Amino acid sequence: MSRLSPEELFQHSRIFAQGWNAARTWSLRTGPAAVKAMTNPYTSEPQRSRWDEGYAGALESYRTGLKFVPGQASRGPGAK
């Protein structure tokens, strides 16, 4: 396995984030998305796998973790 340059590492982190954001967007709107194959914009490796990792990570986080609700994040404790 070859070592990745800082630029390639950054690009891979952005691809992971795109997958994460796609899953979170779908999850917040309609529940866990079952349309991953149609959503992933990458057709070649390793980008496709990296996007899938982000997507799966977000769904797992959504299933097991705290839910982020936009609009409530900036409210202080006890805000209604």
HTML snippet that shows the backbone in 3Dmol.js (N, CA, C, O; Angstrom):
<script src="https://3Dmol.org/build/3Dmol-min.js"></script>
<div id="view" style="width:600px;height:400px;position:relative"></div>
<script>
const pdb = `
ATOM      1  N   MET A   1       0.853  -1.184   0.000  1.00  0.00           N
ATOM      2  CA  MET A   1       0.000   0.000   0.000  1.00  0.00           C
ATOM      3  C   MET A   1       0.889   1.235   0.000  1.00  0.00           C
ATOM      4  O   MET A   1       1.820   1.330   0.800  1.00  0.00           O
ATOM      5  N   SER A   2       0.616   2.158  -0.870  1.00  0.00           N
ATOM      6  CA  SER A   2       1.427   3.367  -0.960  1.00  0.00           C
ATOM      7  C   SER A   2       0.978   4.383   0.078  1.00  0.00           C
ATOM      8  O   SER A   2      -0.170   4.388   0.520  1.00  0.00           O
ATOM      9  N   ARG A   3       1.898   5.224   0.444  1.00  0.00           N
ATOM     10  CA  ARG A   3       1.608   6.273   1.415  1.00  0.00           C
ATOM     11  C   ARG A   3       0.927   7.440   0.705  1.00  0.00           C
ATOM     12  O   ARG A   3       1.333   7.834  -0.388  1.00  0.00           O
ATOM     13  N   LEU A   4      -0.105   7.986   1.331  1.00  0.00           N
ATOM     14  CA  LEU A   4      -0.851   9.084   0.723  1.00  0.00           C
ATOM     15  C   LEU A   4      -0.230  10.425   1.100  1.00  0.00           C
ATOM     16  O   LEU A   4       0.283  10.608   2.204  1.00  0.00           O
ATOM     17  N   SER A   5      -0.291  11.341   0.165  1.00  0.00           N
ATOM     18  CA  SER A   5       0.202  12.698   0.419  1.00  0.00           C
ATOM     19  C   SER A   5      -0.803  13.430   1.310  1.00  0.00           C
ATOM     20  O   SER A   5      -1.946  12.989   1.435  1.00  0.00           O
ATOM     21  N   PRO A   6      -0.395  14.541   1.930  1.00  0.00           N
ATOM     22  CA  PRO A   6      -1.336  15.329   2.727  1.00  0.00           C
ATOM     23  C   PRO A   6      -2.561  15.768   1.915  1.00  0.00           C
ATOM     24  O   PRO A   6      -3.672  15.804   2.445  1.00  0.00           O
ATOM     25  N   GLU A   7      -2.369  16.095   0.656  1.00  0.00           N
ATOM     26  CA  GLU A   7      -3.481  16.504  -0.198  1.00  0.00           C
ATOM     27  C   GLU A   7      -4.460  15.355  -0.424  1.00  0.00           C
ATOM     28  O   GLU A   7      -5.675  15.548  -0.399  1.00  0.00           O
ATOM     29  N   GLU A   8      -3.911  14.152  -0.645  1.00  0.00           N
ATOM     30  CA  GLU A   8      -4.771  12.980  -0.845  1.00  0.00           C
ATOM     31  C   GLU A   8      -5.520  12.622   0.434  1.00  0.00           C
ATOM     32  O   GLU A   8      -6.692  12.248   0.388  1.00  0.00           O
ATOM     33  N   LEU A   9      -4.843  12.736   1.576  1.00  0.00           N
ATOM     34  CA  LEU A   9      -5.508  12.475   2.851  1.00  0.00           C
ATOM     35  C   LEU A   9      -6.657  13.460   3.072  1.00  0.00           C
ATOM     36  O   LEU A   9      -7.736  13.079   3.527  1.00  0.00           O
ATOM     37  N   PHE A  10      -6.412  14.723   2.747  1.00  0.00           N
ATOM     38  CA  PHE A  10      -7.462  15.726   2.888  1.00  0.00           C
ATOM     39  C   PHE A  10      -8.632  15.406   1.962  1.00  0.00           C
ATOM     40  O   PHE A  10      -9.788  15.477   2.378  1.00  0.00           O
ATOM     41  N   GLN A  11      -8.343  15.056   0.724  1.00  0.00           N
ATOM     42  CA  GLN A  11      -9.402  14.718  -0.233  1.00  0.00           C
ATOM     43  C   GLN A  11     -10.220  13.527   0.264  1.00  0.00           C
ATOM     44  O   GLN A  11     -11.446  13.528   0.148  1.00  0.00           O
ATOM     45  N   HIS A  12      -9.552  12.511   0.818  1.00  0.00           N
ATOM     46  CA  HIS A  12     -10.264  11.347   1.334  1.00  0.00           C
ATOM     47  C   HIS A  12     -11.143  11.727   2.521  1.00  0.00           C
ATOM     48  O   HIS A  12     -12.232  11.178   2.684  1.00  0.00           O
ATOM     49  N   SER A  13     -10.682  12.659   3.349  1.00  0.00           N
ATOM     50  CA  SER A  13     -11.511  13.098   4.480  1.00  0.00           C
ATOM     51  C   SER A  13     -12.754  13.833   3.981  1.00  0.00           C
ATOM     52  O   SER A  13     -13.825  13.712   4.576  1.00  0.00           O
ATOM     53  N   ARG A  14     -12.620  14.588   2.902  1.00  0.00           N
ATOM     54  CA  ARG A  14     -13.774  15.304   2.331  1.00  0.00           C
ATOM     55  C   ARG A  14     -14.765  14.326   1.718  1.00  0.00           C
ATOM     56  O   ARG A  14     -15.976  14.531   1.815  1.00  0.00           O
ATOM     57  N   ILE A  15     -14.268  13.270   1.090  1.00  0.00           N
ATOM     58  CA  ILE A  15     -15.145  12.256   0.501  1.00  0.00           C
ATOM     59  C   ILE A  15     -15.908  11.530   1.610  1.00  0.00           C
ATOM     60  O   ILE A  15     -17.107  11.284   1.478  1.00  0.00           O
ATOM     61  N   PHE A  16     -15.223  11.189   2.696  1.00  0.00           N
ATOM     62  CA  PHE A  16     -15.868  10.570   3.849  1.00  0.00           C
ATOM     63  C   PHE A  16     -16.976  11.483   4.369  1.00  0.00           C
ATOM     64  O   PHE A  16     -18.084  11.026   4.653  1.00  0.00           O
ATOM     65  N   ALA A  17     -16.670  12.777   4.490  1.00  0.00           N
ATOM     66  CA  ALA A  17     -17.646  13.748   4.986  1.00  0.00           C
ATOM     67  C   ALA A  17     -18.858  13.862   4.051  1.00  0.00           C
ATOM     68  O   ALA A  17     -19.983  14.038   4.517  1.00  0.00           O
ATOM     69  N   GLN A  18     -18.634  13.764   2.758  1.00  0.00           N
ATOM     70  CA  GLN A  18     -19.756  13.811   1.812  1.00  0.00           C
ATOM     71  C   GLN A  18     -20.699  12.628   2.039  1.00  0.00           C
ATOM     72  O   GLN A  18     -21.919  12.789   2.028  1.00  0.00           O
ATOM     73  N   GLY A  19     -20.128  11.448   2.242  1.00  0.00           N
ATOM     74  CA  GLY A  19     -20.951  10.272   2.525  1.00  0.00           C
ATOM     75  C   GLY A  19     -21.695  10.430   3.834  1.00  0.00           C
ATOM     76  O   GLY A  19     -22.878  10.101   3.929  1.00  0.00           O
ATOM     77  N   TRP A  20     -20.994  10.939   4.855  1.00  0.00           N
ATOM     78  CA  TRP A  20     -21.605  11.167   6.164  1.00  0.00           C
ATOM     79  C   TRP A  20     -22.777  12.145   6.028  1.00  0.00           C
ATOM     80  O   TRP A  20     -23.869  11.892   6.536  1.00  0.00           O
ATOM     81  N   ASN A  21     -22.542  13.240   5.352  1.00  0.00           N
ATOM     82  CA  ASN A  21     -23.587  14.262   5.198  1.00  0.00           C
ATOM     83  C   ASN A  21     -24.785  13.746   4.408  1.00  0.00           C
ATOM     84  O   ASN A  21     -25.927  14.083   4.720  1.00  0.00           O
ATOM     85  N   ALA A  22     -24.532  12.935   3.392  1.00  0.00           N
ATOM     86  CA  ALA A  22     -25.641  12.368   2.606  1.00  0.00           C
ATOM     87  C   ALA A  22     -26.522  11.489   3.487  1.00  0.00           C
ATOM     88  O   ALA A  22     -27.748  11.582   3.433  1.00  0.00           O
ATOM     89  N   ALA A  23     -25.903  10.642   4.295  1.00  0.00           N
ATOM     90  CA  ALA A  23     -26.681   9.760   5.169  1.00  0.00           C
ATOM     91  C   ALA A  23     -27.414  10.554   6.233  1.00  0.00           C
ATOM     92  O   ALA A  23     -28.572  10.259   6.529  1.00  0.00           O
ATOM     93  N   ARG A  24     -26.773  11.544   6.809  1.00  0.00           N
ATOM     94  CA  ARG A  24     -27.426  12.349   7.845  1.00  0.00           C
ATOM     95  C   ARG A  24     -28.608  13.127   7.263  1.00  0.00           C
ATOM     96  O   ARG A  24     -29.653  13.236   7.904  1.00  0.00           O
ATOM     97  N   THR A  25     -28.451  13.659   6.074  1.00  0.00           N
ATOM     98  CA  THR A  25     -29.549  14.387   5.434  1.00  0.00           C
ATOM     99  C   THR A  25     -30.740  13.469   5.233  1.00  0.00           C
ATOM    100  O   THR A  25     -31.867  13.838   5.563  1.00  0.00           O
ATOM    101  N   TRP A  26     -30.508  12.283   4.697  1.00  0.00           N
ATOM    102  CA  TRP A  26     -31.591  11.328   4.488  1.00  0.00           C
ATOM    103  C   TRP A  26     -32.167  10.871   5.818  1.00  0.00           C
ATOM    104  O   TRP A  26     -33.385  10.768   5.959  1.00  0.00           O
ATOM    105  N   SER A  27     -31.309  10.595   6.797  1.00  0.00           N
ATOM    106  CA  SER A  27     -31.772  10.096   8.082  1.00  0.00           C
ATOM    107  C   SER A  27     -32.652  11.107   8.792  1.00  0.00           C
ATOM    108  O   SER A  27     -33.662  10.736   9.390  1.00  0.00           O
ATOM    109  N   LEU A  28     -32.288  12.368   8.737  1.00  0.00           N
ATOM    110  CA  LEU A  28     -33.075  13.393   9.404  1.00  0.00           C
ATOM    111  C   LEU A  28     -34.415  13.612   8.713  1.00  0.00           C
ATOM    112  O   LEU A  28     -35.394  13.980   9.363  1.00  0.00           O
ATOM    113  N   ARG A  29     -34.467  13.393   7.422  1.00  0.00           N
ATOM    114  CA  ARG A  29     -35.711  13.601   6.676  1.00  0.00           C
ATOM    115  C   ARG A  29     -36.637  12.398   6.718  1.00  0.00           C
ATOM    116  O   ARG A  29     -37.836  12.541   6.960  1.00  0.00           O
ATOM    117  N   THR A  30     -36.082  11.208   6.483  1.00  0.00           N
ATOM    118  CA  THR A  30     -36.946  10.046   6.256  1.00  0.00           C
ATOM    119  C   THR A  30     -36.550   8.800   7.025  1.00  0.00           C
ATOM    120  O   THR A  30     -37.111   7.733   6.773  1.00  0.00           O
ATOM    121  N   GLY A  31     -35.622   8.888   7.936  1.00  0.00           N
ATOM    122  CA  GLY A  31     -35.109   7.698   8.602  1.00  0.00           C
ATOM    123  C   GLY A  31     -33.932   7.162   7.808  1.00  0.00           C
ATOM    124  O   GLY A  31     -33.592   7.717   6.764  1.00  0.00           O
ATOM    125  N   PRO A  32     -33.294   6.077   8.287  1.00  0.00           N
ATOM    126  CA  PRO A  32     -32.110   5.544   7.596  1.00  0.00           C
ATOM    127  C   PRO A  32     -32.363   5.291   6.109  1.00  0.00           C
ATOM    128  O   PRO A  32     -33.340   4.651   5.720  1.00  0.00           O
ATOM    129  N   ALA A  33     -31.475   5.802   5.320  1.00  0.00           N
ATOM    130  CA  ALA A  33     -31.645   5.715   3.866  1.00  0.00           C
ATOM    131  C   ALA A  33     -31.303   4.331   3.340  1.00  0.00           C
ATOM    132  O   ALA A  33     -30.319   3.722   3.758  1.00  0.00           O
ATOM    133  N   ALA A  34     -32.108   3.853   2.440  1.00  0.00           N
ATOM    134  CA  ALA A  34     -31.864   2.570   1.786  1.00  0.00           C
ATOM    135  C   ALA A  34     -31.452   2.787   0.340  1.00  0.00           C
ATOM    136  O   ALA A  34     -31.454   1.847  -0.455  1.00  0.00           O
ATOM    137  N   VAL A  35     -31.104   4.001  -0.002  1.00  0.00           N
ATOM    138  CA  VAL A  35     -30.783   4.338  -1.392  1.00  0.00           C
ATOM    139  C   VAL A  35     -29.308   4.658  -1.580  1.00  0.00           C
ATOM    140  O   VAL A  35     -28.947   5.420  -2.477  1.00  0.00           O
ATOM    141  N   LYS A  36     -28.449   4.080  -0.736  1.00  0.00           N
ATOM    142  CA  LYS A  36     -27.021   4.383  -0.775  1.00  0.00           C
ATOM    143  C   LYS A  36     -26.424   4.204  -2.166  1.00  0.00           C
ATOM    144  O   LYS A  36     -25.682   5.069  -2.632  1.00  0.00           O
ATOM    145  N   ALA A  37     -26.727   3.120  -2.822  1.00  0.00           N
ATOM    146  CA  ALA A  37     -26.130   2.851  -4.132  1.00  0.00           C
ATOM    147  C   ALA A  37     -26.480   3.943  -5.137  1.00  0.00           C
ATOM    148  O   ALA A  37     -25.668   4.280  -5.999  1.00  0.00           O
ATOM    149  N   MET A  38     -27.674   4.490  -5.028  1.00  0.00           N
ATOM    150  CA  MET A  38     -28.079   5.543  -5.957  1.00  0.00           C
ATOM    151  C   MET A  38     -27.489   6.891  -5.551  1.00  0.00           C
ATOM    152  O   MET A  38     -27.385   7.791  -6.384  1.00  0.00           O
ATOM    153  N   THR A  39     -27.100   7.043  -4.282  1.00  0.00           N
ATOM    154  CA  THR A  39     -26.639   8.307  -3.753  1.00  0.00           C
ATOM    155  C   THR A  39     -25.139   8.521  -3.955  1.00  0.00           C
ATOM    156  O   THR A  39     -24.705   9.651  -4.178  1.00  0.00           O
ATOM    157  N   ASN A  40     -24.341   7.452  -3.881  1.00  0.00           N
ATOM    158  CA  ASN A  40     -22.881   7.570  -3.963  1.00  0.00           C
ATOM    159  C   ASN A  40     -22.477   8.073  -5.352  1.00  0.00           C
ATOM    160  O   ASN A  40     -22.718   7.398  -6.352  1.00  0.00           O
ATOM    161  N   PRO A  41     -21.859   9.268  -5.412  1.00  0.00           N
ATOM    162  CA  PRO A  41     -21.494   9.829  -6.714  1.00  0.00           C
ATOM    163  C   PRO A  41     -20.192   9.269  -7.294  1.00  0.00           C
ATOM    164  O   PRO A  41     -19.844   9.571  -8.435  1.00  0.00           O
ATOM    165  N   TYR A  42     -19.473   8.460  -6.519  1.00  0.00           N
ATOM    166  CA  TYR A  42     -18.170   7.952  -6.961  1.00  0.00           C
ATOM    167  C   TYR A  42     -18.316   6.571  -7.572  1.00  0.00           C
ATOM    168  O   TYR A  42     -19.002   5.705  -7.029  1.00  0.00           O
ATOM    169  N   THR A  43     -17.666   6.377  -8.702  1.00  0.00           N
ATOM    170  CA  THR A  43     -17.751   5.100  -9.396  1.00  0.00           C
ATOM    171  C   THR A  43     -16.454   4.309  -9.337  1.00  0.00           C
ATOM    172  O   THR A  43     -16.431   3.136  -9.710  1.00  0.00           O
ATOM    173  N   SER A  44     -15.376   4.928  -8.874  1.00  0.00           N
ATOM    174  CA  SER A  44     -14.096   4.224  -8.838  1.00  0.00           C
ATOM    175  C   SER A  44     -13.548   4.192  -7.420  1.00  0.00           C
ATOM    176  O   SER A  44     -13.915   5.004  -6.570  1.00  0.00           O
ATOM    177  N   GLU A  45     -12.662   3.234  -7.189  1.00  0.00           N
ATOM    178  CA  GLU A  45     -12.008   3.086  -5.890  1.00  0.00           C
ATOM    179  C   GLU A  45     -10.748   3.946  -5.855  1.00  0.00           C
ATOM    180  O   GLU A  45     -10.162   4.186  -6.911  1.00  0.00           O
ATOM    181  N   PRO A  46     -10.316   4.409  -4.720  1.00  0.00           N
ATOM    182  CA  PRO A  46     -10.832   4.153  -3.375  1.00  0.00           C
ATOM    183  C   PRO A  46     -11.913   5.142  -2.939  1.00  0.00           C
ATOM    184  O   PRO A  46     -12.423   5.045  -1.823  1.00  0.00           O
ATOM    185  N   GLN A  47     -12.265   6.089  -3.805  1.00  0.00           N
ATOM    186  CA  GLN A  47     -13.248   7.110  -3.447  1.00  0.00           C
ATOM    187  C   GLN A  47     -14.608   6.499  -3.096  1.00  0.00           C
ATOM    188  O   GLN A  47     -15.250   6.908  -2.128  1.00  0.00           O
ATOM    189  N   ARG A  48     -15.034   5.526  -3.883  1.00  0.00           N
ATOM    190  CA  ARG A  48     -16.348   4.915  -3.641  1.00  0.00           C
ATOM    191  C   ARG A  48     -16.410   4.274  -2.254  1.00  0.00           C
ATOM    192  O   ARG A  48     -17.396   4.446  -1.538  1.00  0.00           O
ATOM    193  N   SER A  49     -15.376   3.544  -1.874  1.00  0.00           N
ATOM    194  CA  SER A  49     -15.346   2.896  -0.560  1.00  0.00           C
ATOM    195  C   SER A  49     -15.266   3.913   0.565  1.00  0.00           C
ATOM    196  O   SER A  49     -15.894   3.738   1.609  1.00  0.00           O
ATOM    197  N   ARG A  50     -14.507   4.963   0.361  1.00  0.00           N
ATOM    198  CA  ARG A  50     -14.366   5.984   1.399  1.00  0.00           C
ATOM    199  C   ARG A  50     -15.704   6.686   1.637  1.00  0.00           C
ATOM    200  O   ARG A  50     -16.070   6.948   2.783  1.00  0.00           O
ATOM    201  N   TRP A  51     -16.428   6.990   0.574  1.00  0.00           N
ATOM    202  CA  TRP A  51     -17.752   7.602   0.697  1.00  0.00           C
ATOM    203  C   TRP A  51     -18.687   6.647   1.443  1.00  0.00           C
ATOM    204  O   TRP A  51     -19.434   7.066   2.327  1.00  0.00           O
ATOM    205  N   ASP A  52     -18.640   5.356   1.079  1.00  0.00           N
ATOM    206  CA  ASP A  52     -19.465   4.347   1.749  1.00  0.00           C
ATOM    207  C   ASP A  52     -19.159   4.271   3.240  1.00  0.00           C
ATOM    208  O   ASP A  52     -20.071   4.094   4.048  1.00  0.00           O
ATOM    209  N   GLU A  53     -17.874   4.405   3.618  1.00  0.00           N
ATOM    210  CA  GLU A  53     -17.500   4.391   5.033  1.00  0.00           C
ATOM    211  C   GLU A  53     -18.148   5.554   5.776  1.00  0.00           C
ATOM    212  O   GLU A  53     -18.667   5.378   6.878  1.00  0.00           O
ATOM    213  N   GLY A  54     -18.119   6.728   5.180  1.00  0.00           N
ATOM    214  CA  GLY A  54     -18.749   7.885   5.800  1.00  0.00           C
ATOM    215  C   GLY A  54     -20.252   7.697   5.932  1.00  0.00           C
ATOM    216  O   GLY A  54     -20.840   8.024   6.963  1.00  0.00           O
ATOM    217  N   TYR A  55     -20.861   7.175   4.896  1.00  0.00           N
ATOM    218  CA  TYR A  55     -22.305   6.935   4.887  1.00  0.00           C
ATOM    219  C   TYR A  55     -22.687   5.957   5.998  1.00  0.00           C
ATOM    220  O   TYR A  55     -23.609   6.214   6.773  1.00  0.00           O
ATOM    221  N   ALA A  56     -21.972   4.837   6.067  1.00  0.00           N
ATOM    222  CA  ALA A  56     -22.254   3.822   7.081  1.00  0.00           C
ATOM    223  C   ALA A  56     -21.996   4.367   8.480  1.00  0.00           C
ATOM    224  O   ALA A  56     -22.750   4.078   9.409  1.00  0.00           O
ATOM    225  N   GLY A  57     -20.939   5.150   8.632  1.00  0.00           N
ATOM    226  CA  GLY A  57     -20.632   5.726   9.935  1.00  0.00           C
ATOM    227  C   GLY A  57     -21.728   6.643  10.433  1.00  0.00           C
ATOM    228  O   GLY A  57     -22.059   6.627  11.619  1.00  0.00           O
ATOM    229  N   ALA A  58     -22.288   7.430   9.560  1.00  0.00           N
ATOM    230  CA  ALA A  58     -23.359   8.340   9.945  1.00  0.00           C
ATOM    231  C   ALA A  58     -24.618   7.576  10.317  1.00  0.00           C
ATOM    232  O   ALA A  58     -25.291   7.928  11.286  1.00  0.00           O
ATOM    233  N   LEU A  59     -24.944   6.544   9.566  1.00  0.00           N
ATOM    234  CA  LEU A  59     -26.130   5.751   9.902  1.00  0.00           C
ATOM    235  C   LEU A  59     -25.956   5.056  11.243  1.00  0.00           C
ATOM    236  O   LEU A  59     -26.899   4.984  12.030  1.00  0.00           O
ATOM    237  N   GLU A  60     -24.759   4.545  11.511  1.00  0.00           N
ATOM    238  CA  GLU A  60     -24.494   3.903  12.795  1.00  0.00           C
ATOM    239  C   GLU A  60     -24.573   4.921  13.925  1.00  0.00           C
ATOM    240  O   GLU A  60     -25.134   4.634  14.983  1.00  0.00           O
ATOM    241  N   SER A  61     -24.020   6.094  13.708  1.00  0.00           N
ATOM    242  CA  SER A  61     -24.095   7.156  14.700  1.00  0.00           C
ATOM    243  C   SER A  61     -25.538   7.560  14.948  1.00  0.00           C
ATOM    244  O   SER A  61     -25.941   7.784  16.089  1.00  0.00           O
ATOM    245  N   TYR A  62     -26.303   7.651  13.889  1.00  0.00           N
ATOM    246  CA  TYR A  62     -27.712   8.015  14.000  1.00  0.00           C
ATOM    247  C   TYR A  62     -28.478   6.958  14.792  1.00  0.00           C
ATOM    248  O   TYR A  62     -29.352   7.277  15.598  1.00  0.00           O
ATOM    249  N   ARG A  63     -28.135   5.697  14.545  1.00  0.00           N
ATOM    250  CA  ARG A  63     -28.829   4.593  15.212  1.00  0.00           C
ATOM    251  C   ARG A  63     -28.480   4.519  16.694  1.00  0.00           C
ATOM    252  O   ARG A  63     -29.345   4.197  17.508  1.00  0.00           O
ATOM    253  N   THR A  64     -27.241   4.809  17.062  1.00  0.00           N
ATOM    254  CA  THR A  64     -26.783   4.578  18.430  1.00  0.00           C
ATOM    255  C   THR A  64     -26.518   5.835  19.237  1.00  0.00           C
ATOM    256  O   THR A  64     -26.410   5.767  20.461  1.00  0.00           O
ATOM    257  N   GLY A  65     -26.412   6.981  18.577  1.00  0.00           N
ATOM    258  CA  GLY A  65     -25.961   8.169  19.290  1.00  0.00           C
ATOM    259  C   GLY A  65     -27.004   9.239  19.482  1.00  0.00           C
ATOM    260  O   GLY A  65     -28.191   9.043  19.221  1.00  0.00           O
ATOM    261  N   LEU A  66     -26.532  10.364  19.940  1.00  0.00           N
ATOM    262  CA  LEU A  66     -27.388  11.525  20.130  1.00  0.00           C
ATOM    263  C   LEU A  66     -27.843  12.057  18.781  1.00  0.00           C
ATOM    264  O   LEU A  66     -27.126  11.945  17.787  1.00  0.00           O
ATOM    265  N   LYS A  67     -29.003  12.619  18.752  1.00  0.00           N
ATOM    266  CA  LYS A  67     -29.538  13.193  17.519  1.00  0.00           C
ATOM    267  C   LYS A  67     -29.277  14.686  17.494  1.00  0.00           C
ATOM    268  O   LYS A  67     -29.600  15.390  18.450  1.00  0.00           O
ATOM    269  N   PHE A  68     -28.701  15.169  16.419  1.00  0.00           N
ATOM    270  CA  PHE A  68     -28.487  16.596  16.219  1.00  0.00           C
ATOM    271  C   PHE A  68     -29.726  17.156  15.538  1.00  0.00           C
ATOM    272  O   PHE A  68     -30.137  16.675  14.481  1.00  0.00           O
ATOM    273  N   VAL A  69     -30.308  18.160  16.142  1.00  0.00           N
ATOM    274  CA  VAL A  69     -31.488  18.781  15.570  1.00  0.00           C
ATOM    275  C   VAL A  69     -31.149  20.222  15.239  1.00  0.00           C
ATOM    276  O   VAL A  69     -31.035  21.048  16.144  1.00  0.00           O
ATOM    277  N   PRO A  70     -30.983  20.545  13.949  1.00  0.00           N
ATOM    278  CA  PRO A  70     -30.668  21.918  13.572  1.00  0.00           C
ATOM    279  C   PRO A  70     -31.701  22.880  14.148  1.00  0.00           C
ATOM    280  O   PRO A  70     -32.894  22.575  14.171  1.00  0.00           O
ATOM    281  N   GLY A  71     -31.250  24.020  14.603  1.00  0.00           N
ATOM    282  CA  GLY A  71     -32.150  25.006  15.176  1.00  0.00           C
ATOM    283  C   GLY A  71     -32.216  24.913  16.685  1.00  0.00           C
ATOM    284  O   GLY A  71     -32.550  25.891  17.355  1.00  0.00           O
ATOM    285  N   GLN A  72     -31.899  23.743  17.230  1.00  0.00           N
ATOM    286  CA  GLN A  72     -31.863  23.589  18.671  1.00  0.00           C
ATOM    287  C   GLN A  72     -30.437  23.617  19.196  1.00  0.00           C
ATOM    288  O   GLN A  72     -30.222  23.721  20.404  1.00  0.00           O
ATOM    289  N   ALA A  73     -29.476  23.526  18.313  1.00  0.00           N
ATOM    290  CA  ALA A  73     -28.085  23.452  18.726  1.00  0.00           C
ATOM    291  C   ALA A  73     -27.610  24.729  19.400  1.00  0.00           C
ATOM    292  O   ALA A  73     -26.764  24.670  20.292  1.00  0.00           O
ATOM    293  N   SER A  74     -28.126  25.867  19.001  1.00  0.00           N
ATOM    294  CA  SER A  74     -27.646  27.130  19.542  1.00  0.00           C
ATOM    295  C   SER A  74     -28.413  27.573  20.786  1.00  0.00           C
ATOM    296  O   SER A  74     -28.071  28.583  21.401  1.00  0.00           O
ATOM    297  N   ARG A  75     -29.426  26.834  21.149  1.00  0.00           N
ATOM    298  CA  ARG A  75     -30.213  27.188  22.324  1.00  0.00           C
ATOM    299  C   ARG A  75     -29.479  26.769  23.584  1.00  0.00           C
ATOM    300  O   ARG A  75     -28.822  25.728  23.609  1.00  0.00           O
ATOM    301  N   GLY A  76     -29.585  27.558  24.602  1.00  0.00           N
ATOM    302  CA  GLY A  76     -28.936  27.241  25.866  1.00  0.00           C
ATOM    303  C   GLY A  76     -29.709  26.201  26.646  1.00  0.00           C
ATOM    304  O   GLY A  76     -30.809  25.812  26.254  1.00  0.00           O
ATOM    305  N   PRO A  77     -29.128  25.744  27.765  1.00  0.00           N
ATOM    306  CA  PRO A  77     -29.809  24.759  28.610  1.00  0.00           C
ATOM    307  C   PRO A  77     -31.155  25.293  29.083  1.00  0.00           C
ATOM    308  O   PRO A  77     -31.266  26.453  29.481  1.00  0.00           O
ATOM    309  N   GLY A  78     -32.141  24.469  29.039  1.00  0.00           N
ATOM    310  CA  GLY A  78     -33.466  24.833  29.504  1.00  0.00           C
ATOM    311  C   GLY A  78     -34.282  25.650  28.523  1.00  0.00           C
ATOM    312  O   GLY A  78     -35.417  26.017  28.826  1.00  0.00           O
ATOM    313  N   ALA A  79     -33.734  25.943  27.357  1.00  0.00           N
ATOM    314  CA  ALA A  79     -34.472  26.745  26.360  1.00  0.00           C
ATOM    315  C   ALA A  79     -35.621  25.934  25.798  1.00  0.00           C
ATOM    316  O   ALA A  79     -35.509  24.721  25.621  1.00  0.00           O
ATOM    317  N   LYS A  80     -36.711  26.596  25.522  1.00  0.00           N
ATOM    318  CA  LYS A  80     -37.879  25.907  24.952  1.00  0.00           C
ATOM    319  C   LYS A  80     -38.208  26.446  23.593  1.00  0.00           C
ATOM    320  O   LYS A  80     -39.159  25.988  22.960  1.00  0.00           O
TER     321      LYS A  80
END
`;
const viewer = $3Dmol.createViewer("view");
viewer.addModel(pdb, "pdb");
viewer.setStyle({}, {cartoon: {color: "spectrum"}});
viewer.zoomTo();
viewer.render();
</script>
